[in-house]
């Protein structure tokens, strides 16, 4: 297994003049620019006495400077603490302090919402947008920050070039990153990830995931899914990374895909399901198309046209669409498979940095989340893993060493023989394909002892007309589906008040035709607003009862 910083070092030297980090509509930096800025920060860190193992937090929007900052801290062997940009100021303060961070890279507007008095450990704060100093506890820090260029010239009088790029690789089991899974102000869980954890996933990705020239990065960089698969792994290959630099609107995304033409797309099922409902389903549901789909040969031509149009919408160069974070709706998956769309659903979590399962799209089995990555051993805690649902557990080089300053959570996270308890339930077939049934904390036990996985019921509810998304809850032994309706579809079909009022019963009756007796829905309630979601676009189920 190759250390990811060794791979990054080689890529930086080889692609010195190639664009590396780019904010669409904004700044662009080559691999050489990135390396020079990293070395400048190393000069600054050294001058102020920053040591290996010290913590530095980073909270800002995705962008080229976010990428350079992360790598500057990470390659100096200080511990980077990426914090999600949409956390509240109070949550950010809590996590900066809990992580014992002594440095903080953020934006000036975010820093204005904070009070330095609430950060007793901070020695310096840097504005990520302008590389200017927002706070320095000691005058010597401000002095060193202002002399970064001079220090670099003194260290490299002949200039800093490709051969001068040397990143540390003798740190396999040292702490690299602390990643907080929520902005909780109660008992924060900071997942501790080592250089080995990152290397295992980058190495796996380089051997199994397609490689290419350009990548559009859409996911939050402070989340492991985006950080590793949209940033560190492709950057270590010599790929040019492009960030939107702002909230991704559909129009901005489509323009980015058309301009950049990425080779790979990392997304969540919710995005692809919405595209299916708005673009593909209306076409396939047309009476004339339905008729033609029954004719052998003609149907293949139609399906190919649908597939080619979908790939073209993403720039026309995508080799593989990787989805994660939730299951893909079975109806959507059936159509994607039928049109030979190059998609797969993977499986991972922060504690696995993040990959646990993946399979190339040509071998991917619908309904699964792929096979266990080869840097981990995955098992089902069940007497009959192929047929009886059990907890998914994992052990390997990509698995966290525990939670920062939280011994109780660390102890509870592992089995006696050292396997991570994921909290997910599933089965595994004879070929090793993993099928997730749901989260153990979400499982509902029916009155007659049946295990009900709300995610499976929701997949059927979401197939009903005018359903945008749903959450199924247990109320006194009865299943209630909370549904946010498809407002665009309702407006398009010009439904009157009476027709809209009939929708909940239609959803209930339609879904119950496909559900077993023990998991039939007793009631459907409509929601006024879309469900609140996490940064990876999973519904915050705990908010709904």
C-alpha positions as CSV (number, residue, x, y, z in Angstrom):
1,X,0.0,0.0,0.0
2,X,1.3,3.4,-1.0
3,X,1.1,6.3,1.4
4,X,-1.2,8.9,0.0
5,X,1.3,11.7,0.6
6,X,3.9,9.8,-1.4
7,X,1.3,9.7,-4.3
8,X,0.6,13.4,-3.9
9,X,4.3,14.2,-3.9
10,X,4.7,12.3,-7.2
11,X,1.7,14.0,-8.7
12,X,2.8,17.4,-7.6
13,X,6.2,17.0,-9.2
14,X,4.9,15.4,-12.4
15,X,2.0,17.9,-13.0
16,X,3.8,21.0,-11.7
17,X,2.2,23.3,-14.4
18,X,-1.2,21.7,-14.6
19,X,-4.2,23.3,-12.8
20,X,-4.8,21.5,-9.5
21,X,-7.3,23.5,-7.4
22,X,-9.9,25.6,-9.1
23,X,-12.9,27.6,-8.0
24,X,-15.3,27.9,-10.9
25,X,-15.6,31.5,-11.9
26,X,-12.8,32.4,-9.5
27,X,-9.2,31.5,-8.7
28,X,-7.1,28.6,-10.3
29,X,-3.9,27.3,-8.9
30,X,-1.5,24.8,-10.5
31,X,0.1,21.9,-8.6
32,X,3.2,24.2,-8.5
33,X,1.2,27.1,-7.0
34,X,-0.2,24.7,-4.4
35,X,3.2,23.4,-3.5
36,X,4.7,26.8,-3.0
37,X,1.8,28.0,-0.8
38,X,2.0,24.8,1.2
39,X,5.7,25.5,1.8
40,X,5.1,29.1,2.8
41,X,2.7,28.0,5.4
42,X,5.2,25.4,6.6
43,X,7.7,28.2,7.1
44,X,5.1,30.1,9.1
45,X,4.1,27.1,11.2
46,X,7.8,26.4,12.0
47,X,8.5,30.0,12.9
48,X,5.8,30.2,15.5
49,X,6.7,26.8,17.0
50,X,3.7,24.7,15.7
51,X,4.5,21.1,16.5
52,X,3.5,17.7,15.1
53,X,0.3,16.7,16.7
54,X,-0.9,20.3,17.4
55,X,-4.5,20.9,16.1
56,X,-5.6,23.4,13.5
57,X,-9.3,23.9,12.6
58,X,-10.7,24.8,9.2
59,X,-14.2,26.1,8.6
60,X,-15.0,27.7,5.3
61,X,-16.8,27.2,2.0
62,X,-15.5,24.7,-0.6
63,X,-12.9,26.2,-2.9
64,X,-9.3,26.2,-4.1
65,X,-8.0,27.9,-1.0
66,X,-9.8,25.4,1.2
67,X,-7.9,22.6,-0.6
68,X,-4.5,24.3,-0.2
69,X,-5.1,25.0,3.5
70,X,-6.1,21.4,4.2
71,X,-2.9,20.1,2.5
72,X,-0.7,22.7,4.2
73,X,-1.8,21.6,7.6
74,X,-1.9,17.9,6.7
75,X,1.5,17.7,5.2
76,X,3.1,19.6,8.1
77,X,1.8,16.7,10.4
78,X,-0.3,19.0,12.5
79,X,-3.8,17.6,13.0
80,X,-6.4,19.1,10.7
81,X,-9.9,19.6,12.1
82,X,-12.3,20.3,9.1
83,X,-15.6,21.7,10.3
84,X,-18.7,21.9,8.1
85,X,-19.3,25.4,6.8
86,X,-23.0,25.3,7.6
87,X,-22.6,24.6,11.4
88,X,-23.8,27.4,13.6
89,X,-21.2,29.8,15.1
90,X,-22.0,28.2,18.5
91,X,-21.3,24.7,17.2
92,X,-18.1,25.9,15.5
93,X,-16.9,27.4,18.7
94,X,-17.7,24.2,20.6
95,X,-15.7,22.0,18.1
96,X,-12.7,24.3,17.8
97,X,-12.4,24.2,21.6
98,X,-13.2,20.5,22.0
99,X,-10.5,19.7,19.5
100,X,-7.9,21.8,21.3
101,X,-7.1,23.7,18.1
102,X,-4.5,26.4,18.5
103,X,-4.9,27.7,14.9
104,X,-8.0,28.4,12.9
105,X,-8.5,29.0,9.2
106,X,-11.9,30.5,8.4
107,X,-13.6,33.4,6.5
108,X,-13.7,37.0,7.7
109,X,-17.5,37.0,7.8
110,X,-17.6,33.9,9.9
111,X,-15.0,35.2,12.3
112,X,-17.1,38.4,12.8
113,X,-19.8,36.2,14.4
114,X,-17.3,34.9,17.0
115,X,-15.7,36.4,20.1
116,X,-12.0,35.6,20.7
117,X,-12.7,35.5,24.4
118,X,-14.6,32.2,23.8
119,X,-11.5,30.6,22.3
120,X,-8.9,30.3,25.1
121,X,-6.5,28.0,23.2
122,X,-6.3,29.9,19.8
123,X,-3.0,31.5,18.9
124,X,-3.9,32.6,15.4
125,X,-6.8,33.0,13.0
126,X,-6.3,33.3,9.2
127,X,-8.8,34.5,6.6
128,X,-8.9,31.8,4.0
129,X,-10.2,34.1,1.3
130,X,-7.3,36.6,1.4
131,X,-4.6,34.8,3.3
132,X,-4.7,37.7,5.8
133,X,-4.3,37.4,9.6
134,X,-7.5,38.0,11.6
135,X,-6.1,37.4,15.0
136,X,-2.6,36.8,16.5
137,X,-2.2,36.2,20.2
138,X,1.5,37.2,20.1
139,X,3.2,39.9,18.1
140,X,5.8,37.4,16.9
141,X,3.0,35.4,15.2
142,X,1.9,38.5,13.2
143,X,5.6,39.2,12.4
144,X,6.2,35.7,11.1
145,X,3.0,35.7,9.1
146,X,4.1,38.9,7.3
147,X,7.5,37.4,6.4
148,X,6.4,34.1,4.8
149,X,7.7,35.1,1.4
150,X,11.0,36.2,2.8
151,X,11.3,33.0,4.8
152,X,10.6,30.9,1.7
153,X,13.3,32.8,-0.3
154,X,15.8,32.4,2.5
155,X,15.2,28.6,2.6
156,X,15.3,28.2,-1.2
157,X,17.5,31.0,-2.6
158,X,17.4,29.4,-6.1
159,X,13.6,29.1,-5.9
160,X,11.2,26.4,-4.9
161,X,10.8,23.8,-7.6
162,X,9.4,20.3,-8.2
163,X,12.4,18.5,-6.6
164,X,11.9,20.4,-3.4
165,X,8.5,18.9,-2.8
166,X,8.9,16.4,0.0
167,X,6.0,15.2,2.1
168,X,6.4,13.0,5.2
169,X,5.5,9.3,4.9
170,X,6.9,7.8,8.1
171,X,3.7,8.6,10.0
172,X,1.3,5.8,9.2
173,X,-0.3,5.4,12.6
174,X,-0.1,9.1,13.6
175,X,-3.3,11.2,13.9
176,X,-4.0,13.0,10.6
177,X,-7.5,14.4,11.0
178,X,-10.3,14.8,13.5
179,X,-13.7,14.8,11.8
180,X,-16.8,15.7,13.8
181,X,-19.9,13.9,12.7
182,X,-22.3,16.6,14.0
183,X,-22.3,20.1,15.4
184,X,-23.6,18.8,18.8
185,X,-22.9,21.0,21.7
186,X,-23.5,18.1,24.1
187,X,-20.9,15.4,23.9
188,X,-19.1,15.9,20.5
189,X,-17.9,12.8,18.6
190,X,-14.6,13.7,16.8
191,X,-13.6,10.7,14.7
192,X,-9.8,10.2,14.9
193,X,-8.4,9.2,11.5
194,X,-4.7,8.3,10.9
195,X,-2.5,8.7,7.8
196,X,-2.9,4.9,7.4
197,X,-6.7,5.2,7.3
198,X,-6.5,7.8,4.5
199,X,-3.8,5.9,2.6
200,X,-5.9,2.7,2.6
201,X,-8.9,4.4,0.9
202,X,-6.8,6.4,-1.5
203,X,-4.8,3.3,-2.5
204,X,-8.0,1.3,-3.0
205,X,-9.6,4.1,-5.0
206,X,-6.5,4.4,-7.3
207,X,-6.6,0.7,-8.0
208,X,-10.4,0.3,-8.5
209,X,-12.1,3.6,-9.2
210,X,-11.7,5.1,-12.7
211,X,-9.0,7.8,-13.0
212,X,-9.4,10.9,-15.2
213,X,-8.4,14.5,-16.0
214,X,-11.0,16.7,-14.3
215,X,-13.4,16.4,-11.3
216,X,-16.3,18.6,-10.3
217,X,-16.5,18.5,-6.5
218,X,-20.0,19.1,-5.1
219,X,-20.0,17.5,-1.6
220,X,-19.0,19.2,1.6
221,X,-15.2,19.0,2.0
222,X,-15.5,18.7,5.7
223,X,-17.4,15.4,5.2
224,X,-15.3,12.3,4.6
225,X,-17.2,11.2,1.5
226,X,-16.3,14.4,-0.4
227,X,-12.9,14.9,1.2
228,X,-11.4,11.6,0.2
229,X,-13.3,10.7,-3.0
230,X,-13.7,14.1,-4.5
231,X,-10.4,15.7,-3.4
232,X,-7.5,13.6,-1.9
233,X,-7.8,10.5,-4.1
234,X,-8.1,12.4,-7.5
235,X,-5.6,15.0,-6.5
236,X,-3.1,12.3,-5.8
237,X,-3.7,11.1,-9.3
238,X,-2.9,14.4,-10.9
239,X,-6.5,15.3,-11.5
240,X,-7.7,19.0,-11.7
241,X,-10.4,19.6,-9.0
242,X,-13.1,22.1,-9.7
243,X,-15.3,23.6,-6.9
244,X,-18.4,25.7,-7.4
245,X,-17.4,27.9,-4.4
246,X,-21.1,28.5,-3.5
247,X,-24.3,26.5,-2.9
248,X,-24.8,24.2,-5.9
249,X,-28.0,25.3,-7.8
250,X,-29.2,23.0,-10.6
251,X,-28.3,25.7,-13.3
252,X,-24.8,26.3,-11.9
253,X,-24.2,22.5,-11.7
254,X,-25.3,21.9,-15.3
255,X,-23.0,24.7,-16.5
256,X,-20.1,23.3,-14.5
257,X,-20.6,19.8,-15.9
258,X,-20.8,21.2,-19.5
259,X,-17.6,23.4,-19.0
260,X,-15.5,21.0,-17.0
261,X,-16.7,17.6,-18.5
262,X,-15.7,15.5,-15.4
263,X,-14.7,11.9,-15.7
264,X,-16.4,10.8,-12.4
265,X,-19.5,12.0,-10.5
266,X,-19.9,11.5,-6.8
267,X,-23.4,12.2,-5.6
268,X,-26.2,11.1,-3.3
269,X,-29.3,9.0,-4.4
270,X,-31.6,11.9,-3.7
271,X,-30.1,14.0,-6.6
272,X,-30.4,11.1,-9.1
273,X,-33.9,10.3,-8.0
274,X,-35.0,13.9,-8.6
275,X,-33.4,13.8,-12.0
276,X,-35.3,10.5,-12.8
277,X,-38.6,11.9,-11.6
278,X,-38.3,15.2,-13.5
279,X,-36.5,14.1,-16.7
280,X,-36.7,10.4,-17.3
281,X,-40.0,9.2,-15.9
282,X,-42.2,11.8,-17.8
283,X,-40.6,10.7,-21.1
284,X,-41.0,7.0,-20.4
285,X,-44.6,7.5,-19.3
286,X,-45.7,9.0,-22.6
287,X,-48.3,6.7,-24.2
288,X,-46.4,6.6,-27.5
289,X,-43.1,5.8,-25.8
290,X,-44.8,3.1,-23.7
291,X,-46.1,1.5,-26.8
292,X,-42.7,1.6,-28.6
293,X,-40.9,0.1,-25.5
294,X,-42.9,-3.1,-26.1
295,X,-41.3,-3.6,-29.5
296,X,-38.0,-5.5,-29.4
297,X,-35.1,-3.6,-30.9
298,X,-37.0,-0.3,-30.8
299,X,-37.0,-0.3,-27.0
300,X,-33.2,-0.7,-27.0
301,X,-32.8,2.4,-29.2
302,X,-35.1,4.4,-26.9
303,X,-33.3,3.3,-23.7
304,X,-29.9,4.1,-25.3
305,X,-31.2,7.6,-26.2
306,X,-32.4,8.2,-22.6
307,X,-29.0,7.0,-21.3
308,X,-27.0,9.1,-23.7
309,X,-29.1,12.2,-22.9
310,X,-28.5,11.7,-19.2
311,X,-24.8,11.2,-19.5
312,X,-24.6,14.3,-21.8
313,X,-26.3,16.4,-19.1
314,X,-23.3,15.8,-16.9
315,X,-20.8,16.8,-19.5
316,X,-20.7,13.6,-21.6
317,X,-17.4,12.3,-20.2
318,X,-18.5,10.6,-16.9
319,X,-17.2,7.0,-16.7
320,X,-19.0,6.2,-13.5
321,X,-21.7,7.7,-11.2
322,X,-21.0,6.7,-7.6
323,X,-23.8,7.2,-5.1
324,X,-23.6,6.9,-1.4
325,X,-25.2,8.0,1.9
326,X,-28.5,6.2,1.4
327,X,-30.2,3.5,-0.7
328,X,-31.3,4.2,-4.2
329,X,-35.1,3.9,-4.9
330,X,-35.7,0.4,-6.4
331,X,-37.8,1.8,-9.3
332,X,-35.1,4.3,-10.2
333,X,-32.5,1.5,-10.0
334,X,-34.5,-0.8,-12.2
335,X,-34.6,1.9,-15.0
336,X,-31.0,2.8,-14.6
337,X,-30.0,-0.9,-14.9
338,X,-32.3,-1.2,-18.0
339,X,-30.7,1.7,-19.8
340,X,-27.2,0.4,-18.9
341,X,-26.5,3.6,-17.0
342,X,-22.9,3.5,-15.5
343,X,-24.0,3.8,-11.8
344,X,-23.3,2.1,-8.6
345,X,-24.3,2.6,-4.9
346,X,-21.4,2.3,-2.4
347,X,-21.3,2.2,1.3
348,X,-19.2,4.0,3.9
349,X,-19.1,6.1,7.0
350,X,-16.8,8.7,8.6
351,X,-15.3,6.0,10.9
352,X,-14.1,4.1,7.8
353,X,-12.6,7.2,6.1
354,X,-15.1,6.6,4.4
355,X,-15.3,3.5,2.2
356,X,-16.6,0.1,3.4
357,X,-18.0,-1.3,0.1
358,X,-17.8,-0.6,-3.6
359,X,-18.1,-2.5,-6.9
360,X,-17.4,-1.3,-10.4
361,X,-20.6,-0.5,-12.2
362,X,-20.2,-3.3,-14.7
363,X,-20.3,-5.9,-11.8
364,X,-22.6,-4.0,-9.4
365,X,-25.6,-5.9,-8.2
366,X,-28.8,-3.8,-8.0
367,X,-30.1,-3.4,-4.5
368,X,-26.7,-3.9,-3.0
369,X,-24.0,-1.4,-2.0
370,X,-21.2,-3.4,-3.5
371,X,-18.6,-5.7,-2.0
372,X,-16.3,-5.0,1.0
373,X,-13.2,-2.9,0.0
374,X,-10.0,-5.0,0.2
375,X,-8.5,-2.9,2.9
376,X,-11.2,-4.0,5.3
377,X,-12.9,-7.2,6.5
378,X,-16.7,-6.8,6.7
379,X,-19.0,-9.3,8.5
380,X,-22.7,-9.6,9.4
381,X,-23.3,-10.3,13.0
382,X,-25.9,-13.0,12.4
383,X,-26.2,-16.8,12.7
384,X,-27.1,-16.9,9.0
385,X,-25.6,-13.8,7.3
386,X,-27.1,-14.6,3.9
387,X,-30.7,-14.8,5.1
388,X,-31.0,-13.3,8.6
389,X,-30.3,-9.6,9.1
390,X,-27.5,-8.6,11.5
391,X,-25.4,-5.7,12.3
392,X,-22.7,-4.8,9.7
393,X,-19.3,-4.8,11.4
394,X,-15.8,-3.9,10.0
395,X,-12.2,-4.2,10.7
396,X,-9.2,-3.0,8.7
397,X,-6.6,-0.4,7.8
398,X,-9.2,2.2,7.0
399,X,-11.0,2.0,10.4
400,X,-10.8,4.8,13.0
401,X,-8.8,4.5,16.1
402,X,-11.7,6.0,18.1
403,X,-13.3,9.3,19.2
404,X,-11.2,12.3,20.4
405,X,-11.5,12.7,24.2
406,X,-14.5,10.4,24.3
407,X,-13.3,7.1,25.8
408,X,-16.9,5.9,26.5
409,X,-17.9,6.3,22.8
410,X,-14.7,4.7,21.7
411,X,-15.2,1.7,23.9
412,X,-18.8,1.3,22.8
413,X,-17.9,1.5,19.1
414,X,-16.0,-1.8,18.9
415,X,-16.7,-5.5,19.6
416,X,-14.4,-7.4,21.9
417,X,-12.5,-8.8,18.9
418,X,-11.9,-5.3,17.5
419,X,-14.7,-4.9,14.8
420,X,-16.3,-1.5,14.4
421,X,-20.0,-1.6,15.1
422,X,-21.6,0.4,12.2
423,X,-25.1,0.5,13.6
424,X,-26.3,-0.6,10.1
425,X,-28.3,-3.8,9.5
426,X,-27.9,-6.0,6.5
427,X,-27.2,-9.3,4.9
428,X,-24.4,-10.5,2.6
429,X,-24.9,-13.0,-0.3
430,X,-22.6,-15.8,-1.2
431,X,-20.6,-13.6,-3.6
432,X,-19.9,-11.0,-0.9
433,X,-22.4,-8.3,-2.0
434,X,-23.8,-6.4,0.9
435,X,-27.5,-5.5,1.1
436,X,-28.3,-2.8,3.7
437,X,-31.8,-3.2,5.4
438,X,-31.6,-0.1,7.6
439,X,-30.2,1.5,10.7
440,X,-30.5,-0.5,13.9
441,X,-31.8,2.6,15.7
442,X,-34.5,3.2,13.0
443,X,-35.8,-0.4,13.1
444,X,-39.4,-0.8,14.2
445,X,-40.6,-3.9,16.0
446,X,-44.2,-4.7,15.1
447,X,-46.8,-5.9,17.5
448,X,-46.4,-9.5,16.1
449,X,-42.6,-9.4,16.4
450,X,-41.8,-8.6,12.8
451,X,-38.8,-6.3,12.1
452,X,-39.8,-3.4,10.0
453,X,-37.1,-1.3,8.3
454,X,-38.7,2.1,7.5
455,X,-36.2,2.8,4.7
456,X,-37.8,-0.2,2.7
457,X,-41.3,1.1,3.3
458,X,-40.3,4.6,2.3
459,X,-38.8,3.4,-1.0
460,X,-42.3,2.1,-1.9
461,X,-44.0,5.3,-0.7
462,X,-41.6,7.4,-2.7
463,X,-42.7,5.5,-5.9
464,X,-46.3,6.8,-5.6
465,X,-47.5,9.7,-7.6
466,X,-46.8,13.2,-6.3
467,X,-44.4,12.0,-3.5
468,X,-41.2,14.0,-3.3
469,X,-39.8,12.3,-0.1
470,X,-41.1,10.6,3.0
471,X,-40.3,9.4,6.5
472,X,-42.1,6.5,8.1
473,X,-42.6,6.6,11.9
474,X,-44.2,4.3,14.5
475,X,-47.1,5.8,16.4
476,X,-48.6,3.5,19.0
477,X,-47.9,0.4,16.9
478,X,-49.2,1.9,13.7
479,X,-47.0,3.1,10.8
480,X,-47.5,6.7,9.7
481,X,-45.9,8.0,6.5
482,X,-44.9,11.7,6.7
483,X,-44.8,12.9,3.1
484,X,-43.6,16.0,1.4
485,X,-45.5,16.3,-1.9
486,X,-44.1,17.1,-5.3
487,X,-45.2,20.7,-5.6
488,X,-43.9,21.0,-9.2
489,X,-45.8,17.9,-10.3
490,X,-49.0,19.1,-8.7
491,X,-48.7,22.5,-10.3
492,X,-47.9,21.0,-13.7
493,X,-51.0,18.7,-13.6
494,X,-53.2,21.7,-12.5
495,X,-54.7,19.8,-9.6
496,X,-57.6,21.5,-7.8
497,X,-58.0,21.5,-4.0
498,X,-60.2,18.5,-4.0
499,X,-57.8,16.4,-6.0
500,X,-54.9,17.5,-3.8
501,X,-56.9,16.5,-0.7
502,X,-57.3,13.0,-2.2
503,X,-53.5,12.5,-2.6
504,X,-52.7,11.1,0.9
505,X,-55.3,8.3,0.6
506,X,-54.0,7.5,-2.9
507,X,-50.5,7.3,-1.6
508,X,-51.6,5.0,1.2
509,X,-53.6,2.7,-1.0
510,X,-51.0,2.5,-3.7
511,X,-48.2,1.8,-1.3
512,X,-50.1,-0.8,0.7
513,X,-50.7,-2.9,-2.5
514,X,-46.9,-3.6,-2.5
515,X,-46.4,-3.9,1.3
516,X,-46.7,-7.1,3.4
517,X,-49.5,-7.1,6.0
518,X,-47.2,-6.4,8.9
519,X,-45.8,-3.2,7.4
520,X,-48.9,-1.6,5.8
521,X,-49.3,2.1,6.3
522,X,-52.2,3.2,8.6
523,X,-52.1,6.9,7.7
524,X,-50.3,9.4,5.4
525,X,-49.6,13.0,6.7
526,X,-48.4,15.7,4.4
527,X,-45.6,18.1,5.4
528,X,-45.5,21.8,4.7
529,X,-41.8,21.9,4.1
530,X,-39.1,19.5,2.8
531,X,-37.5,17.4,5.4
532,X,-34.4,18.8,7.1
533,X,-31.2,17.1,5.9
534,X,-27.6,16.5,6.8
535,X,-24.8,17.9,4.7
536,X,-24.7,14.6,2.8
537,X,-28.4,15.0,2.1
538,X,-29.7,12.3,4.4
539,X,-33.0,13.2,6.1
540,X,-32.6,14.1,9.8
541,X,-35.0,11.3,10.9
542,X,-34.6,12.1,14.6
543,X,-36.5,15.3,14.1
544,X,-39.7,13.5,13.1
545,X,-42.0,11.5,15.3
